[in-house]
Each structure stands twice: as C-alpha cells, then as structure tokens.
Amino acid sequence: MTKTLLLASLLLGSSAALADDPPPPAKVAQPMGLLQLGAVQPANPFGRVAPATVARYEEDADVLEAQLDVKKAYIKAADVGVMGAKVKLDRAMKLAVNKAITNEEVELAKLDLETATAQLEIRRAETKEVEVKLKYAKKRLEDAKALRPAPPARAADPIPVNPR
C-alpha cells in the first residue's frame, strides 16, 4: 500500500509540477518553398524579357490611358449634371417662396442634386481605379524595359563532327 501511495503521490506531484510550468511556445508554421513573406522577389529570375511581353505591356498601358481619358470625360459630364441640379434646386426654392410650386417638387429637386452628386463621386472613384491600374502597368513596362531583351530564338548549334 505504501508503494501505491508513493507511486500515486509521485504521479500527482509530477502532474502538478507540470501544470505550474509555462506552456512550451507554439510552433509557427513556416511557409513551404523558397518564398518568404516580405522577401523581395525579382520579376524575372532570368533577367530577360521577350520582346512580345514588352509589346503587350506597352499595349496595356496605352489601353489604360485611353480608359482614363474616358473616365475623365465622365467626370466632366457628371459635374455638369451637378451644376444643372443645383440650378434646378435654386429655381425650385425661389418658386416655393412664392407658392408657385409645392414642397414636394422642392424635395424632388433636392433628391436630383443628391443623385447627381453621388454619380460624380462614383465617376471619381472609377477614375482613381484606372489611375492605379495605369500606374502599375507603367511600372511593369519600365521594369521590363530595364531588363535585357531575350535573345532571338535560333537553331541549335551543329554538333561538330570529328573528321578522320
């Protein structure tokens, strides 16, 4: 019985000691492969870019510049819409003072102004999106042009024949 109590006290005592110990630090899973977070990776590990890739980057930048021009025109149109809604609201408020129109028509004019203002904000956000895309497209193009061009494809070198 003494052996059992001794064994039980050793087991309970050791588990109590383990409970007081701080837990071991949790292992952080490391990403597999060579890429690490925050590590800068070269755009092209071989340092060469095909001429077709550069041409594609140039085309992407040109298309985005054209889209940016369209978005800027949309902003101008939306700005004109806001100005027109302001004029309409001012006119409605003057007519409401003279009781020539109802308050409902004034409220509709206010809603028209709010709608036009929201449309202008949407157009500005769309423009900003294209500006960001254009910025990165130009960066890709600059990076591609900075790399050495890939050599043109050529036929394999002939294997020398040992003439005997």
C-alpha positions in Angstrom: 0.0 0.0 0.0 2.8 2.3 0.8 4.3 1.7 -2.7 0.9 2.6 -4.2 0.6 5.8 -2.2 4.2 6.7 -3.1 3.6 6.0 -6.7 0.3 8.0 -6.7 2.0 10.9 -4.9 4.8 10.9 -7.4 2.3 10.8 -10.3 0.2 13.5 -8.8 3.1 15.6 -7.8 4.7 15.5 -11.2 1.5 16.5 -12.9 1.1 19.4 -10.5 4.7 20.4 -11.3 3.9 20.2 -15.0 0.8 22.3 -14.6 2.9 25.1 -13.0 5.4 25.1 -15.8 4.8 27.6 -18.6 3.5 26.0 -21.8 6.0 25.5 -24.5 6.0 28.1 -27.2 3.7 27.3 -30.1 5.4 26.4 -33.3 4.8 28.8 -36.1 4.2 27.1 -39.4 6.7 28.2 -41.9 5.7 28.6 -45.5 6.9 25.9 -47.7 9.2 26.7 -50.6 11.6 29.5 -51.1 9.2 32.4 -50.9 9.1 34.1 -47.5 6.7 36.9 -46.5 8.3 40.3 -47.1 11.1 38.9 -49.3 11.6 40.8 -52.5 11.4 38.5 -55.5 12.8 39.5 -58.9 10.2 40.0 -61.5 12.1 37.6 -63.8 14.8 35.4 -62.3 16.5 35.0 -65.7 16.8 38.8 -66.2 15.4 38.7 -69.7 12.1 39.7 -71.2 10.7 38.6 -74.6 10.0 41.5 -77.0 6.4 40.3 -77.2 6.0 40.7 -73.5 7.3 44.3 -73.7 4.9 45.0 -76.6 2.0 43.6 -74.5 2.9 45.8 -71.6 3.0 48.8 -73.9 -0.4 48.0 -75.3 -1.8 47.5 -71.7 -0.5 50.9 -70.7 -1.9 52.6 -73.9 -5.4 51.0 -73.3 -5.4 52.1 -69.7 -4.5 55.7 -70.8 -7.4 55.7 -73.2 -9.8 54.4 -70.5 -8.5 57.1 -68.2 -9.4 59.7 -70.8 -12.9 58.3 -71.0 -13.3 58.3 -67.2 -12.2 62.0 -67.1 -14.9 62.8 -69.7 -17.4 61.0 -67.5 -16.4 63.2 -64.6 -16.9 66.3 -66.6 -20.4 65.1 -67.6 -21.3 64.3 -64.0 -20.0 67.7 -62.9 -22.3 69.3 -65.4 -25.1 67.2 -64.0 -24.4 68.5 -60.5 -24.4 72.1 -61.8 -27.7 71.5 -63.6 -29.3 70.0 -60.4 -28.1 73.0 -58.4 -29.7 75.4 -60.8 -32.9 73.4 -60.7 -33.0 73.4 -56.9 -32.3 77.1 -56.7 -35.2 77.8 -59.1 -37.5 75.4 -57.2 -36.7 77.2 -53.9 -37.4 80.6 -55.4 -40.7 79.3 -56.8 -41.6 77.7 -53.5 -41.2 81.0 -51.7 -43.9 82.5 -54.0 -46.0 79.3 -53.5 -45.8 78.7 -57.3 -44.7 75.0 -56.7 -45.3 72.5 -53.9 -42.8 71.5 -51.3 -42.8 68.0 -52.9 -41.3 69.5 -56.1 -38.6 71.2 -54.0 -37.8 67.8 -52.3 -37.6 66.2 -55.7 -35.1 68.9 -56.8 -33.0 68.2 -53.7 -33.0 64.5 -54.4 -31.9 65.2 -58.0 -28.9 67.2 -56.6 -28.0 64.4 -54.2 -28.2 61.8 -57.0 -26.1 63.9 -59.3 -23.5 64.4 -56.5 -23.4 60.7 -55.9 -22.9 60.0 -59.6 -20.0 62.4 -59.6 -18.4 60.6 -56.6 -18.8 57.3 -58.4 -17.1 58.6 -61.5 -14.2 59.9 -59.5 -13.8 56.5 -57.8 -13.8 54.8 -61.2 -11.2 57.2 -62.4 -9.0 56.5 -59.4 -9.2 52.8 -60.1 -8.0 53.2 -63.7 -5.2 55.6 -62.5 -4.0 52.9 -60.1 -4.1 50.2 -62.8 -2.2 52.6 -65.2 0.5 53.3 -62.5 1.2 49.6 -62.1 1.1 48.9 -65.9 3.7 51.7 -66.4 5.8 50.2 -63.6 5.7 46.7 -65.2 6.6 48.3 -68.6 9.6 50.2 -67.1 10.8 47.1 -65.3 10.5 45.0 -68.4 12.4 47.6 -70.5 15.1 47.8 -67.8 15.9 44.1 -68.2 18.0 42.8 -71.1 15.9 41.7 -74.0 15.8 37.9 -74.6 17.9 36.8 -77.4 16.0 35.8 -80.5 15.3 32.1 -81.0 17.8 30.4 -83.1 18.5 27.0 -84.4 20.6 24.7 -82.2 24.3 24.8 -82.8 25.5 22.0 -85.0 27.4 19.3 -83.3 31.0 19.2 -84.6 31.9 16.0 -86.4 35.4 14.6 -85.9 36.7 14.1 -89.4 39.1 11.1 -89.6 
